[in-house]
Amino acid sequence: MAGGERGGAVIWLADLAPTVRQSWSAVAVAAVALIAFAVALPYAGRPLTQLNALFPSLDAIVFVTDLITSVLLFAQFSIAHSRSLLILASGYLFTALIVVPHALTFSGAFSPTGLLGADLQTGSWLFIFWHVGFAAALLAYTVLKEEEGAKPFLETSTLPAISWSVTSVLILVCGFTWLATAGDKLLPTIILDRTHISPLVIYPVSFTMLISAAALAVLLVRRRSVLDLWLMVVALVFILEMAFSGLIPSVRFSVGFYAGRVFSLVTSSIVLIVVLAETSRIYARLARSNMLLQRERNNKLMNLEAMMASISHEVRQPLAAIGANGGAALRFIERAPPMLERAQSALSQLVDDVHRVGAVFDSFRALFGKGYEKQEPIDVNELTLGVLQALRGELKERGITTRVELTSELPPVTGHRGQLREVIINLVQNAIDAMDAIKDDRRLLQVRTARHGAGSINVAVEDSGSGIDPKMLGSIFDAFVTTKPGGMGLGLALCRMIVEGHEGQLSVSPARPRGSIFQVVLPAGRPSVA
């Protein structure tokens, strides 16, 4: 159950504003009730066959529907701590319980005069008490709802309030049952005989209709929730029911008499149907929301895992180079005589690798932290040569020939130097790994820069490896998709994320006669900031 807000909590249809469709649905039900009333009105006084056994069956339906409605409203009160809901739930409980003695005492149903020592008046007076009690509860709901903002319900536990309400309702039902049976001498006669109604019945019926009309008027003026909307329909149908039950026909078991009982079924069912419909709808929304939350949680965990794996993936290579260069520098120094120049060169490369590790973390901070944006003009040719210089040892070790074709006087691109450096390093490293399976001497890495159209620059990295399966070309840049046996499938996904963050494009195509060509297209000048 969900709805509006009360103290920051979500509260169900007691506070939820009605939608346009719900409003029109309520109008349609009210219109059908008015049309049915107008159709039956000319025949209201026409006598029909007495079906005494029918009324206990109708009372049983009212008992079940109103009892379920009261339980649902009590449950909502336990969440919302709303006095108005407590009163409304008590009203529905009152009607559910009072129909039990009404059915037992209805003359001609279980005995000629009814059970519990009833006479001809008992069932009719219980009917009056039933409707006066519900109308009073409906009016009390509308009044108390406006006062709840200034006087919130402070009980930490709602169980005592529910217990007192149920006890009070039981006492009222027992009291009214005693008054209509043993105390019937204290009540005026409203039934003249088995078929005729006394004119005096107009007064209690009119009083009940007046209370219901007052509740309807308050709801019309102050309507603000789905529950209020449908309670207006309940009040309207309730008034029509009372008109048929004693105001218009003067004959029992007439068309109007039976029509009133049909309207009583409608009155008792409206809120229950709405509550069940809203509960089912909101349950479906809750299930979908829970699924989305679970998916979001899994996505966040996956993103965190991917980020950590990406950092590990990017840092592992420079850390390995640091270890290798540090070890080489020590060996050069330990020789006799020391090879100081070569040790100095190894240490210089070690320092470069340390800076590269720092650049990796700066790149990730800029990529995932929106508050860290270091934009600067970047010479693509210089950046490319720097990457090849950093990887020259690995290229030589793996027997790879490098061919570099750089177009001179290229305009600079504007972006994050560390991120774009990592893109080129990833592409070159992937090209190196792709040629590991080639056993002959035709391992060739080609790196080219050129203009691309009027305002863009292209960086192409081509290898002579075995190439990429054409079926994987469409998904090669997706996360966790890899062609390497021990790969994590994060490098190319991260490259695409970086390139697209610089408003560029990253693509792949087959090389001839074999291998792959990865191309990065970046806009020259300063990219627009979204």
C-alpha positions as CSV (number, residue, x, y, z in Angstrom):
1,M,0.0,0.0,0.0
2,A,1.3,3.4,-0.9
3,G,0.0,6.9,-1.2
4,G,0.7,10.4,-0.2
5,E,3.1,11.6,2.5
6,R,2.5,12.0,6.2
7,G,5.6,12.9,8.2
8,G,7.9,11.7,5.4
9,A,6.2,8.3,5.2
10,V,4.2,6.9,2.3
11,I,0.6,6.3,3.3
12,W,-1.8,4.5,0.8
13,L,-4.9,5.8,-0.9
14,A,-6.2,7.6,2.3
15,D,-3.9,10.5,1.3
16,L,-3.2,9.7,-2.4
17,A,-4.7,12.3,-4.8
18,P,-7.1,10.7,-7.3
19,T,-6.0,10.5,-10.9
20,V,-8.2,11.7,-13.8
21,R,-9.2,8.1,-14.6
22,Q,-10.2,7.4,-11.0
23,S,-12.3,10.5,-10.9
24,W,-14.1,9.6,-14.0
25,S,-14.6,6.1,-12.7
26,A,-16.3,7.5,-9.6
27,V,-18.4,9.8,-11.7
28,A,-19.5,6.8,-13.9
29,V,-20.5,4.7,-10.8
30,A,-22.5,7.6,-9.4
31,A,-24.2,8.2,-12.7
32,V,-25.2,4.5,-13.0
33,A,-26.6,4.6,-9.5
34,L,-28.6,7.8,-10.3
35,I,-29.9,6.3,-13.5
36,A,-30.9,3.1,-11.7
37,F,-32.7,5.2,-9.1
38,A,-34.6,7.2,-11.7
39,V,-35.6,4.0,-13.6
40,A,-36.9,2.3,-10.4
41,L,-38.5,5.4,-8.9
42,P,-41.9,5.2,-10.9
43,Y,-42.4,1.6,-9.7
44,A,-41.1,2.1,-6.2
45,G,-44.6,1.5,-4.6
46,R,-45.5,-1.5,-6.7
47,P,-45.9,-4.6,-4.4
48,L,-43.9,-7.8,-5.1
49,T,-43.8,-11.3,-3.7
50,Q,-42.5,-11.5,-0.1
51,L,-39.1,-13.2,-0.1
52,N,-38.3,-13.2,3.6
53,A,-35.5,-15.8,3.2
54,L,-33.7,-13.5,0.8
55,F,-32.8,-10.8,3.4
56,P,-30.6,-13.0,5.7
57,S,-28.6,-13.9,2.5
58,L,-28.2,-10.2,1.7
59,D,-27.2,-9.5,5.3
60,A,-24.6,-12.3,5.1
61,I,-23.0,-10.6,2.0
62,V,-23.0,-7.2,3.8
63,F,-21.4,-8.9,6.9
64,V,-18.5,-10.4,4.9
65,T,-17.8,-7.3,2.8
66,D,-18.0,-4.8,5.6
67,L,-16.0,-7.0,8.0
68,I,-13.2,-7.4,5.4
69,T,-13.3,-3.6,4.7
70,S,-13.0,-2.8,8.4
71,V,-10.1,-5.2,8.9
72,L,-8.2,-3.5,6.0
73,L,-9.0,0.0,7.4
74,F,-7.8,-1.0,10.9
75,A,-4.6,-2.3,9.3
76,Q,-4.2,1.0,7.5
77,F,-4.8,2.8,10.8
78,S,-2.0,0.8,12.4
79,I,0.3,2.3,9.8
80,A,-1.0,5.8,9.4
81,H,-2.1,6.5,13.1
82,S,-5.1,8.4,11.7
83,R,-8.1,9.0,13.9
84,S,-10.4,9.4,10.9
85,L,-9.4,5.9,9.6
86,L,-10.1,4.5,13.0
87,I,-13.6,5.9,13.0
88,L,-14.3,4.8,9.5
89,A,-13.0,1.3,10.3
90,S,-15.2,1.2,13.4
91,G,-18.2,2.3,11.2
92,Y,-17.7,-0.6,8.8
93,L,-17.3,-3.0,11.8
94,F,-20.5,-1.7,13.3
95,T,-22.5,-2.4,10.1
96,A,-20.8,-5.8,9.8
97,L,-21.9,-6.8,13.3
98,I,-25.3,-5.3,13.5
99,V,-26.5,-7.1,10.4
100,V,-26.2,-10.4,12.3
101,P,-29.1,-9.6,14.8
102,H,-30.9,-7.9,11.9
103,A,-30.8,-11.2,9.9
104,L,-31.8,-13.3,13.0
105,T,-34.7,-11.1,13.9
106,F,-36.1,-10.5,10.5
107,S,-39.7,-11.6,10.6
108,G,-40.5,-14.5,8.4
109,A,-36.9,-15.5,7.8
110,F,-36.1,-18.0,10.7
111,S,-39.5,-17.7,12.4
112,P,-42.7,-15.8,11.9
113,T,-41.6,-13.0,14.2
114,G,-37.8,-13.6,14.2
115,L,-35.4,-15.0,16.7
116,L,-34.0,-13.4,19.9
117,G,-37.5,-12.6,21.1
118,A,-38.1,-10.2,18.3
119,D,-41.4,-8.8,17.1
120,L,-42.5,-7.1,13.9
121,Q,-40.7,-3.9,14.7
122,T,-37.3,-5.4,15.7
123,G,-35.8,-5.9,12.2
124,S,-36.8,-2.5,11.0
125,W,-35.4,-0.7,14.0
126,L,-32.1,-2.5,13.7
127,F,-32.1,-1.4,10.1
128,I,-32.5,2.2,11.2
129,F,-29.7,1.8,13.9
130,W,-27.5,0.2,11.3
131,H,-27.8,3.1,8.9
132,V,-27.7,5.9,11.5
133,G,-24.5,4.4,12.9
134,F,-22.7,4.2,9.6
135,A,-23.8,7.7,8.5
136,A,-22.5,9.0,11.8
137,A,-19.2,7.3,11.3
138,L,-18.9,8.7,7.8
139,L,-19.6,12.2,9.0
140,A,-17.1,11.8,11.9
141,Y,-14.5,10.6,9.4
142,T,-14.8,13.7,7.3
143,V,-14.6,16.1,10.3
144,L,-11.7,14.3,12.0
145,K,-9.6,14.2,8.9
146,E,-9.4,18.0,8.8
147,E,-8.2,18.1,12.4
148,E,-5.5,15.4,12.2
149,G,-2.9,17.9,11.0
150,A,-3.2,19.9,14.2
151,K,-3.7,17.0,16.6
152,P,-1.7,14.0,15.4
153,F,-2.3,10.6,16.9
154,L,0.6,10.2,19.4
155,E,0.1,6.6,20.5
156,T,3.2,4.5,19.8
157,S,1.1,1.4,19.6
158,T,-2.3,1.4,17.8
159,L,-3.4,-1.9,19.4
160,P,-5.0,-0.3,22.5
161,A,-7.0,2.1,20.2
162,I,-8.2,-0.7,18.0
163,S,-9.1,-2.8,21.0
164,W,-11.1,0.0,22.6
165,S,-12.9,0.7,19.2
166,V,-13.8,-3.0,18.7
167,T,-15.1,-3.2,22.3
168,S,-17.1,0.0,21.9
169,V,-18.7,-1.3,18.7
170,L,-19.6,-4.6,20.4
171,I,-21.2,-2.7,23.3
172,L,-23.2,-0.5,20.8
173,V,-24.4,-3.5,18.8
174,C,-25.4,-5.4,21.9
175,G,-27.2,-2.2,23.3
176,F,-29.1,-1.6,20.1
177,T,-30.0,-5.2,19.8
178,W,-31.4,-5.2,23.4
179,L,-33.3,-1.9,22.7
180,A,-34.9,-3.4,19.5
181,T,-35.9,-6.6,21.2
182,A,-36.4,-6.5,25.0
183,G,-36.7,-2.7,25.0
184,D,-39.0,-2.4,22.0
185,K,-41.7,-0.8,24.2
186,L,-39.4,2.3,24.4
187,L,-39.5,2.7,20.6
188,P,-42.3,4.1,18.5
189,T,-44.1,1.8,16.1
190,I,-42.7,2.2,12.5
191,I,-44.3,-1.0,11.0
192,L,-48.1,-1.1,10.9
193,D,-48.3,-4.7,9.6
194,R,-46.4,-7.1,7.5
195,T,-46.7,-5.1,4.4
196,H,-47.3,-1.4,5.4
197,I,-44.9,1.1,6.9
198,S,-45.9,3.8,9.4
199,P,-45.5,7.5,8.3
200,L,-43.3,7.9,11.4
201,V,-40.5,6.1,9.7
202,I,-39.9,9.2,7.6
203,Y,-38.3,11.0,10.6
204,P,-35.4,8.5,11.4
205,V,-34.9,7.9,7.7
206,S,-34.7,11.6,6.9
207,F,-32.4,12.1,9.9
208,T,-30.1,9.4,8.5
209,M,-30.2,11.0,5.0
210,L,-29.4,14.4,6.5
211,I,-26.3,13.0,8.2
212,S,-25.1,11.3,5.0
213,A,-25.8,14.5,3.0
214,A,-23.7,16.5,5.5
215,A,-20.8,14.0,5.1
216,L,-21.2,14.2,1.3
217,A,-21.1,18.0,1.4
218,V,-18.0,18.1,3.5
219,L,-16.3,15.6,1.2
220,L,-17.2,17.7,-1.9
221,V,-15.8,20.8,-0.4
222,R,-12.7,19.2,1.1
223,R,-12.1,16.2,-1.1
224,R,-8.4,15.4,-1.5
225,S,-7.8,11.6,-1.7
226,V,-8.8,8.5,-3.6
227,L,-10.6,7.2,-0.5
228,D,-12.5,10.5,-0.1
229,L,-13.5,10.3,-3.7
230,W,-15.1,6.9,-3.4
231,L,-16.7,7.7,0.0
232,M,-18.6,10.4,-1.8
233,V,-20.0,7.7,-4.1
234,V,-20.8,5.6,-1.0
235,A,-22.6,8.6,0.6
236,L,-24.6,9.2,-2.6
237,V,-25.7,5.5,-3.0
238,F,-26.4,5.4,0.8
239,I,-28.8,8.3,0.4
240,L,-30.5,6.7,-2.5
241,E,-30.8,3.4,-0.5
242,M,-32.5,5.3,2.4
243,A,-34.9,6.9,0.0
244,F,-36.0,3.5,-1.3
245,S,-36.0,2.0,2.2
246,G,-38.5,4.2,3.9
247,L,-38.9,7.6,2.4
248,I,-40.6,6.9,-1.0
249,P,-42.5,3.6,-0.7
250,S,-45.1,3.1,2.0
251,V,-45.3,-0.6,1.3
252,R,-42.9,-3.3,2.3
253,F,-41.7,-5.9,-0.2
254,S,-42.3,-3.4,-3.0
255,V,-40.0,-2.6,-6.0
256,G,-38.5,0.3,-3.9
257,F,-38.1,-1.9,-0.9
258,Y,-36.0,-4.5,-2.8
259,A,-34.1,-1.8,-4.7
260,G,-33.0,-0.4,-1.4
261,R,-31.5,-3.7,-0.4
262,V,-29.7,-3.9,-3.7
263,F,-28.3,-0.4,-3.1
264,S,-27.1,-1.6,0.4
265,L,-25.0,-4.2,-1.3
266,V,-23.5,-1.6,-3.5
267,T,-22.8,0.7,-0.5
268,S,-21.0,-2.1,1.4
269,S,-18.9,-3.2,-1.6
270,I,-17.6,0.0,-3.1
271,V,-14.8,0.7,-0.6
272,L,-13.8,-2.9,-0.5
273,I,-13.5,-3.2,-4.2
274,V,-11.5,0.1,-4.4
275,V,-9.2,-1.1,-1.5
276,L,-8.5,-4.4,-3.2
277,A,-8.0,-2.9,-6.6
278,E,-5.6,-0.2,-5.2
279,T,-3.8,-2.8,-3.1
280,S,-3.3,-5.1,-6.2
281,R,-2.1,-2.2,-8.3
282,I,0.3,-0.9,-5.7
283,Y,1.5,-4.4,-4.9
284,A,2.4,-4.7,-8.6
285,R,4.2,-1.3,-8.4
286,L,6.0,-2.4,-5.3
287,A,7.1,-5.6,-6.9
288,R,8.4,-3.7,-9.9
289,S,10.2,-1.2,-7.7
290,N,11.8,-4.0,-5.7
291,M,13.0,-5.6,-8.9
292,L,14.4,-2.2,-10.0
293,L,16.1,-1.7,-6.6
294,Q,17.7,-5.2,-6.8
295,R,18.8,-4.5,-10.4
296,E,20.2,-1.1,-9.4
297,R,22.0,-2.7,-6.4
298,N,23.5,-5.4,-8.7
299,N,24.5,-2.7,-11.2
300,K,26.2,-0.7,-8.5
301,L,28.1,-3.7,-7.3
302,M,29.0,-4.6,-10.8
303,N,30.1,-1.1,-11.6
304,L,32.2,-1.1,-8.4
305,E,33.7,-4.5,-9.4
306,A,34.3,-3.2,-12.9
307,M,36.0,0.0,-11.6
308,M,38.3,-1.9,-9.3
309,A,39.1,-4.5,-12.0
310,S,39.8,-1.6,-14.5
311,I,42.1,0.1,-12.0
312,S,43.9,-3.2,-11.4
313,H,44.0,-3.8,-15.2
314,E,45.5,-0.4,-15.9
315,V,48.0,-0.3,-13.0
316,R,49.3,-3.8,-13.3
317,Q,51.4,-3.0,-16.4
318,P,53.2,0.1,-15.1
319,L,53.8,-1.6,-11.8
320,A,55.4,-4.6,-13.7
321,A,57.5,-2.1,-15.6
322,I,58.6,-0.4,-12.4
323,G,59.7,-3.7,-11.0
324,A,61.5,-4.6,-14.2
325,N,63.3,-1.3,-14.5
326,G,64.2,-1.2,-10.8
327,G,65.7,-4.7,-11.0
328,A,67.6,-3.7,-14.2
329,A,69.0,-0.6,-12.6
330,L,70.2,-2.6,-9.6
331,R,71.9,-5.1,-11.9
332,F,73.6,-2.4,-13.8
333,I,74.9,-0.7,-10.6
334,E,76.1,-4.0,-9.2
335,R,78.3,-4.8,-12.2
336,A,82.0,-4.1,-12.0
337,P,82.5,-1.5,-13.2
338,P,78.9,-0.2,-12.8
339,M,77.0,0.6,-16.0
340,L,75.8,4.0,-14.7
341,E,74.4,5.3,-18.0
342,R,72.2,2.2,-18.5
343,A,71.2,2.3,-14.8
344,Q,70.3,5.9,-15.2
345,S,68.2,5.1,-18.2
346,A,66.4,2.3,-16.4
347,L,65.8,4.6,-13.4
348,S,64.5,7.3,-15.7
349,Q,62.0,4.8,-17.2
350,L,61.1,3.8,-13.7
351,V,60.2,7.4,-12.8
352,D,58.2,7.6,-16.0
353,D,56.3,4.5,-15.0
354,V,55.6,6.0,-11.5
355,H,54.2,9.1,-13.1
356,R,52.1,6.8,-15.4
357,V,50.6,5.1,-12.3
358,G,49.7,8.5,-11.0
359,A,48.2,9.4,-14.3
360,V,46.1,6.3,-14.2
361,F,44.5,7.3,-10.9
362,D,44.0,10.8,-12.1
363,S,42.3,9.4,-15.2
364,F,39.9,7.3,-13.1
365,R,39.2,10.2,-10.8
366,A,38.4,12.4,-13.8
367,L,36.3,9.7,-15.4
368,F,34.2,8.7,-12.3
369,G,34.4,11.9,-10.3
370,K,32.4,14.7,-11.9
371,G,34.1,17.4,-9.9
372,Y,37.6,16.7,-11.3
373,E,37.9,17.9,-14.9
374,K,41.4,18.8,-16.2
375,Q,41.0,19.9,-19.8
376,E,44.1,20.9,-21.8
377,P,45.4,21.1,-25.4
378,I,47.0,17.8,-26.4
379,D,49.3,17.1,-29.3
380,V,48.2,13.7,-30.5
381,N,51.5,12.9,-32.3
382,E,53.5,13.7,-29.1
383,L,51.1,11.6,-27.0
384,T,51.3,8.7,-29.5
385,L,55.1,8.8,-29.6
386,G,55.2,8.9,-25.8
387,V,53.1,5.7,-25.6
388,L,55.3,3.8,-28.1
389,Q,58.4,5.0,-26.2
390,A,56.9,3.6,-22.9
391,L,56.2,0.3,-24.5
392,R,59.3,-0.1,-26.7
393,G,60.8,-2.7,-24.3
394,E,57.7,-4.9,-24.6
395,L,57.6,-4.5,-28.3
396,K,61.2,-5.5,-28.7
397,E,60.9,-8.4,-26.3
398,R,57.9,-9.8,-28.3
399,G,59.6,-9.3,-31.7
400,I,57.1,-6.8,-33.0
401,T,58.1,-4.4,-35.8
402,T,56.6,-1.0,-35.3
403,R,55.7,1.3,-38.3
404,V,54.6,4.9,-37.3
405,E,53.0,7.3,-39.8
406,L,52.2,10.6,-38.2
407,T,50.7,13.5,-40.1
408,S,52.5,16.7,-39.3
409,E,50.9,20.0,-38.2
410,L,47.8,18.4,-36.8
411,P,45.6,20.7,-34.7
412,P,45.5,19.8,-31.0
413,V,42.6,18.1,-29.3
414,T,41.3,19.3,-26.0
415,G,40.7,16.8,-23.2
416,H,42.2,14.9,-20.3
417,R,45.8,13.8,-21.2
418,G,45.9,10.9,-18.9
419,Q,42.7,9.4,-20.1
420,L,43.6,9.7,-23.8
421,R,47.0,8.2,-23.0
422,E,45.4,5.2,-21.4
423,V,43.2,4.8,-24.5
424,I,46.2,4.6,-26.8
425,I,48.1,2.4,-24.4
426,N,45.2,0.0,-24.2
427,L,44.8,-0.2,-28.0
428,V,48.6,-0.8,-28.5
429,Q,48.7,-3.3,-25.7
430,N,45.7,-5.2,-27.2
431,A,47.5,-5.2,-30.5
432,I,50.6,-6.7,-28.9
433,D,48.5,-9.4,-27.2
434,A,46.7,-10.1,-30.4
435,M,50.0,-11.0,-32.2
436,D,51.2,-13.4,-29.5
437,A,49.5,-16.3,-31.4
438,I,51.4,-15.5,-34.6
439,K,54.4,-17.8,-34.8
440,D,56.1,-16.4,-37.8
441,D,58.1,-13.2,-38.1
442,R,55.3,-11.1,-39.6
443,R,54.4,-9.3,-36.4
444,L,53.7,-5.7,-37.5
445,L,52.2,-2.9,-35.4
446,Q,51.2,0.2,-37.4
447,V,50.2,3.4,-35.7
448,R,48.9,6.3,-37.8
449,T,47.5,9.8,-37.2
450,A,45.7,11.8,-39.8
451,R,43.0,14.4,-40.3
452,H,39.4,13.1,-40.3
453,G,37.1,15.4,-42.1
454,A,37.1,19.1,-41.5
455,G,37.4,19.2,-37.7
456,S,38.5,15.9,-36.4
457,I,41.7,13.8,-35.9
458,N,42.0,10.1,-36.4
459,V,44.4,7.8,-34.5
460,A,44.6,4.2,-36.0
461,V,46.2,1.2,-34.4
462,E,46.6,-1.8,-36.7
463,D,48.0,-5.2,-35.8
464,S,48.8,-8.3,-37.9
465,G,47.2,-10.7,-35.5
466,S,44.5,-13.3,-36.1
467,G,41.8,-10.7,-36.1
468,I,38.4,-10.5,-34.4
469,D,35.5,-12.9,-35.0
470,P,33.0,-11.0,-37.2
471,K,30.2,-12.1,-34.8
472,M,31.9,-10.2,-32.0
473,L,32.5,-6.9,-33.8
474,G,29.1,-5.5,-32.6
475,S,29.8,-6.3,-28.9
476,I,33.6,-6.0,-28.6
477,F,33.3,-2.7,-26.7
478,D,30.8,-4.0,-24.2
479,A,31.9,-4.6,-20.6
480,F,33.0,-8.1,-19.8
481,V,33.3,-9.1,-23.4
482,T,36.8,-10.2,-24.3
483,T,38.7,-12.3,-26.8
484,K,41.6,-13.0,-24.5
485,P,41.6,-16.3,-22.4
486,G,42.5,-14.4,-19.2
487,G,41.0,-11.1,-20.1
488,M,38.3,-9.3,-18.0
489,G,36.7,-7.5,-20.9
490,L,37.0,-4.0,-19.4
491,G,39.8,-2.3,-21.3
492,L,37.9,-1.6,-24.5
493,A,34.7,-0.7,-22.6
494,L,36.7,1.8,-20.6
495,C,38.3,3.1,-23.8
496,R,35.0,3.7,-25.4
497,M,33.7,5.4,-22.3
498,I,36.7,7.8,-22.3
499,V,36.5,8.5,-26.1
500,E,32.8,9.2,-26.0
501,G,33.4,11.4,-22.9
502,H,35.6,13.5,-25.3
503,E,32.8,13.6,-27.8
504,G,34.7,11.2,-30.1
505,Q,34.1,7.8,-31.6
506,L,36.0,4.4,-31.2
507,S,35.5,1.8,-33.9
508,V,37.1,-1.5,-35.1
509,S,37.3,-3.0,-38.6
510,P,39.2,-6.0,-40.1
511,A,42.7,-5.4,-41.5
512,R,44.0,-6.9,-44.7
513,P,45.3,-9.6,-45.1
514,R,44.7,-10.2,-41.4
515,G,44.5,-8.4,-38.1
516,S,42.3,-5.6,-36.8
517,I,42.3,-1.8,-37.0
518,F,41.1,0.2,-34.1
519,Q,40.4,3.9,-34.9
520,V,39.9,6.8,-32.5
521,V,38.2,9.9,-33.9
522,L,38.5,13.0,-31.7
523,P,37.2,16.5,-32.4
524,A,40.0,19.1,-32.8
525,G,39.9,22.1,-30.5
526,R,37.8,22.3,-27.3
527,P,34.8,20.0,-27.1
528,S,31.5,21.4,-25.9
529,V,30.7,20.7,-22.2
530,A,27.2,19.2,-21.8
